[in-house]
Amino acid sequence: IKALKYAMPLNVLIMLALIISYCVALVEGVSFYIATSLFLYISMCYLTRKDYLKNILWTAIVMAFIVLVFRVLFSVVFP
């Protein structure tokens, strides 16, 4: 058990749970924009544990970058 705690600390387990939840949300048909925005915001809030309003701004910036690069520039269709 001690080795498992060393290999998988609580932060890693929580982020793994967030990633799995994000994947499940996408498979269940949640919009890419909603699922990704929620995943980014929740993970940033968990990892920084401060500046919740700034995390909204960073989420918006990252989402705008993703849409600009992949949707507009590369014409990728999001799920």
N, C-alpha and C positions, 0 to 999 in steps of 0.2 A: 504493500500500500504506500509506503514511503517513496518508493521508486516511481510509482504512478503519479503521486503528487508532484514529484520533481519533474517528471516528463510532461505532465499536463497541469500546469498551474491554473488557478481559478480564472484568470484573465483569458487564457487560451480556450478553456472550456466554454466560457461565455461567448467569446467571439465565434467559436465553432458552432454554437447553438444559433447565433444570429445568422451565420452564413447558411446553415441548414434551413432556418426559417425563411430566409430570402429565396432560396431555391424552391422550397415548397410553395411559397406564395406565387412564384412565377409559373410553376407547374399547374397550380390551381386556377390560373387565369387572371390573377391580379395584374393590372396594368404595369408595364415596365417602369413607367415614370413614377408611379406611386410606390411600388415596391423598392425601387432603387433609392428614391428620396428618403423613404422611411429608414431603410437600412443604413444609408450614409449618416443621417441625423442621429439615429439611436446609437450607432457605433461610435461616432465622434463624441457624443455626450457621455457615453460610458467611459471611453478611453481618456478624455480630458477632465471630466467631472467639474467643468466650469465653463463659463462663457457660452451659455445656452443660446443666447441671441446671435452671437458670432457664428455658432455652428449652423444656424439657419442660413446665414449669408454664405458660408463656405459650401453648404449643400447646394444652394442655388447656383453658385459659381461652377461647381463641379458638374452639375446637371446641364448647365448651359454649354460647358465645354464638350461634354459627351454628345449632346444633341448636335452641336455645331460640327464636330469632327466626324462623327459616325453617320448621323442622319443626313446632314447637308453635304458634307465633303465626299463621303464614301457611299452615300445612298443606301445605307444599311436599314432594313426594315426591322423595327423593334417589335418584340412580342406584345 
